[in-house]
């Protein structure tokens, strides 16, 4: 229940956003559950139009995170075919072109398989679909770096760009609070070490 309460604070706000280390302290710390039964398909179609704005989630995130965008004619500013990304994971400036779409990928900060092992295995299909398309948990990032991250949590992977690490773990904490997901002890301690260098870091809304 504590996670649900914090989720309301994160999503709807009560003045200033909570500090990330305070929210971290509300998360359940327990061992990782089994990966048995996990599949990407358990979280629904790869990119859905959950907000019914006419764009799938991938294009929503590209429209949010890229600058200097170009769109496919006739899609009313929906389908991004080119743009520029300042990659948060590496700090590099990346040119996005739909013809080479894998160069810029949409990352689930809290990986779907990680979520599965920390609570999502017990969810119904509609909740998993909503989680997979939650903008709070999605970032446009460098494709090869995202592949290196794979389904790791903060105990096994942090962004190469050290200046982004505080915001990265704070966002993971916000996601886990919003969706009432647990953390392992190793993950909790890794996040704590990062946040010790930025004690005033707030969770994003």
C-alpha positions as CSV (number, residue, x, y, z in Angstrom):
1,X,0.0,0.0,0.0
2,X,2.9,2.4,0.6
3,X,3.9,2.1,-3.0
4,X,0.3,3.0,-4.1
5,X,0.3,6.0,-1.9
6,X,3.6,7.3,-3.2
7,X,2.3,6.7,-6.7
8,X,-0.4,9.2,-6.1
9,X,2.1,11.7,-4.9
10,X,4.2,11.2,-7.9
11,X,1.5,11.2,-10.5
12,X,-0.8,14.0,-9.1
13,X,1.7,16.0,-7.1
14,X,1.3,17.7,-3.7
15,X,3.5,20.7,-4.3
16,X,7.2,19.9,-4.7
17,X,8.0,16.4,-6.0
18,X,9.3,14.0,-3.3
19,X,13.0,13.3,-3.0
20,X,14.1,10.2,-4.7
21,X,15.7,8.7,-1.7
22,X,12.5,9.2,0.3
23,X,10.5,7.4,-2.3
24,X,13.1,4.7,-2.5
25,X,12.5,4.1,1.2
26,X,8.9,3.2,0.6
27,X,9.6,0.4,-2.0
28,X,9.4,-3.2,-0.9
29,X,12.9,-4.9,-0.8
30,X,12.8,-8.6,-1.6
31,X,14.4,-11.2,-3.7
32,X,13.9,-11.4,-7.5
33,X,11.0,-13.7,-8.5
34,X,11.4,-16.3,-11.2
35,X,11.4,-15.4,-14.9
36,X,9.2,-18.4,-15.7
37,X,6.4,-17.5,-18.0
38,X,7.9,-14.2,-19.1
39,X,7.5,-13.1,-22.7
40,X,7.4,-9.7,-24.5
41,X,3.9,-10.6,-25.7
42,X,2.7,-10.8,-22.1
43,X,2.8,-7.0,-22.2
44,X,0.7,-6.6,-25.3
45,X,1.5,-5.3,-28.8
46,X,5.0,-3.8,-29.1
47,X,3.7,-0.3,-29.4
48,X,0.1,0.6,-28.8
49,X,-1.9,3.8,-29.1
50,X,-3.0,3.7,-25.5
51,X,-3.9,7.4,-25.3
52,X,-5.8,7.2,-28.5
53,X,-4.2,10.2,-30.0
54,X,-3.7,8.5,-33.4
55,X,0.1,7.9,-32.8
56,X,1.6,4.7,-31.3
57,X,3.7,5.0,-28.2
58,X,7.0,4.8,-30.1
59,X,6.2,7.9,-32.1
60,X,4.8,9.7,-29.1
61,X,8.2,9.2,-27.4
62,X,10.2,10.2,-30.5
63,X,8.0,13.4,-30.8
64,X,8.7,14.1,-27.1
65,X,12.5,13.4,-27.0
66,X,13.8,14.5,-30.4
67,X,14.3,17.9,-31.8
68,X,14.6,19.2,-35.4
69,X,12.0,16.5,-36.4
70,X,10.6,15.7,-39.8
71,X,7.4,13.7,-40.2
72,X,5.9,11.4,-42.8
73,X,3.5,13.4,-45.0
74,X,-0.1,12.8,-44.3
75,X,0.4,11.7,-40.7
76,X,-0.5,15.0,-39.1
77,X,2.8,15.3,-37.2
78,X,2.7,11.7,-35.9
79,X,5.2,9.4,-37.7
80,X,8.7,10.8,-37.1
81,X,11.0,10.0,-40.0
82,X,14.0,12.1,-39.0
83,X,15.3,14.1,-36.1
84,X,18.1,14.7,-33.6
85,X,18.5,13.2,-30.2
86,X,20.8,14.3,-27.4
87,X,21.2,10.8,-26.0
88,X,20.8,10.9,-22.2
89,X,22.8,7.6,-21.7
90,X,25.9,8.7,-23.6
91,X,25.6,12.5,-24.0
92,X,26.2,12.1,-27.7
93,X,24.2,13.9,-30.4
94,X,22.5,11.3,-32.6
95,X,20.8,11.8,-35.9
96,X,17.7,9.7,-36.2
97,X,16.4,8.4,-39.5
98,X,13.5,6.0,-39.8
99,X,15.4,4.0,-42.4
100,X,17.9,3.1,-39.7
101,X,15.4,3.0,-36.8
102,X,17.4,0.7,-34.6
103,X,20.1,3.3,-34.1
104,X,17.7,5.1,-31.8
105,X,15.6,2.8,-29.6
106,X,12.9,3.4,-27.1
107,X,14.1,2.0,-23.7
108,X,12.0,0.8,-20.8
109,X,14.0,2.2,-17.9
110,X,12.5,-0.5,-15.8
111,X,12.8,-3.4,-18.2
112,X,9.7,-5.5,-18.8
113,X,11.4,-8.7,-17.7
114,X,12.7,-7.0,-14.5
115,X,9.1,-5.8,-13.8
116,X,7.9,-9.3,-14.4
117,X,10.2,-10.7,-11.7
118,X,9.3,-7.9,-9.3
119,X,5.5,-7.9,-9.4
120,X,4.2,-7.7,-12.9
121,X,3.8,-11.5,-13.2
122,X,0.8,-11.2,-11.0
123,X,-0.8,-8.4,-13.1
124,X,-3.6,-8.9,-15.6
125,X,-3.0,-8.2,-19.3
126,X,-4.4,-4.7,-19.4
127,X,-2.2,-3.5,-16.5
128,X,0.9,-5.0,-18.2
129,X,-0.1,-3.3,-21.5
130,X,-0.4,0.0,-19.7
131,X,3.0,-0.4,-18.0
132,X,4.7,-1.2,-21.3
133,X,3.4,2.0,-22.8
134,X,3.8,4.4,-19.8
135,X,5.8,7.5,-20.9
136,X,7.3,7.8,-17.5
137,X,9.2,4.5,-18.1
138,X,10.2,5.3,-21.7
139,X,13.2,7.2,-23.2
140,X,14.6,7.5,-26.7
141,X,18.2,6.4,-26.4
142,X,21.3,5.2,-28.3
143,X,20.4,1.8,-29.7
144,X,23.7,-0.1,-29.0
145,X,23.9,1.3,-25.5
146,X,20.3,0.2,-24.9
147,X,21.3,-3.3,-26.1
148,X,24.1,-3.3,-23.5
149,X,21.6,-2.4,-20.8
150,X,19.3,-5.2,-21.8
151,X,17.1,-6.1,-18.8
152,X,19.5,-5.0,-16.1
153,X,18.5,-3.1,-13.1
154,X,20.6,-0.4,-11.3
155,X,22.7,-3.1,-9.6
156,X,24.0,-4.3,-13.0
157,X,23.9,-1.3,-15.3
158,X,24.1,2.5,-15.1
159,X,24.4,5.0,-18.0
160,X,27.9,5.7,-19.2
161,X,27.2,9.4,-18.9
162,X,27.8,9.8,-15.1
163,X,26.0,13.1,-15.0
164,X,22.7,11.5,-16.0
165,X,22.8,8.7,-13.3
166,X,21.0,10.6,-10.6
167,X,18.1,11.4,-12.9
168,X,18.2,7.8,-14.3
169,X,17.8,6.1,-10.9
170,X,15.3,8.7,-9.7
171,X,13.1,7.9,-12.7
172,X,13.4,4.2,-12.1
173,X,12.3,4.8,-8.5
174,X,9.3,6.8,-9.6
175,X,8.3,4.0,-12.0
176,X,8.6,1.4,-9.3
177,X,6.6,3.5,-6.9
178,X,3.9,4.3,-9.4
179,X,3.5,0.6,-10.3
180,X,4.1,-0.9,-6.9
181,X,7.1,-2.9,-8.0
182,X,9.8,-4.2,-5.6
183,X,13.5,-3.8,-5.7
184,X,16.2,-6.3,-4.7
185,X,18.6,-5.5,-1.9
186,X,21.5,-5.1,-4.4
187,X,19.4,-2.8,-6.6
188,X,18.3,-0.7,-3.5
189,X,21.9,-0.3,-2.4
190,X,23.1,0.6,-5.9
191,X,20.4,3.3,-6.2
192,X,21.3,4.6,-2.7
193,X,25.0,4.9,-3.7
194,X,24.0,7.0,-6.7
195,X,21.6,9.2,-4.8
196,X,24.2,9.8,-2.1
197,X,25.9,12.1,-4.6
198,X,22.7,14.0,-5.3
199,X,20.6,13.9,-2.1
200,X,18.2,16.6,-3.3
201,X,17.3,14.7,-6.5
202,X,13.5,14.7,-7.0
203,X,11.5,12.0,-8.7
204,X,9.9,13.1,-12.0
205,X,6.1,13.3,-12.3
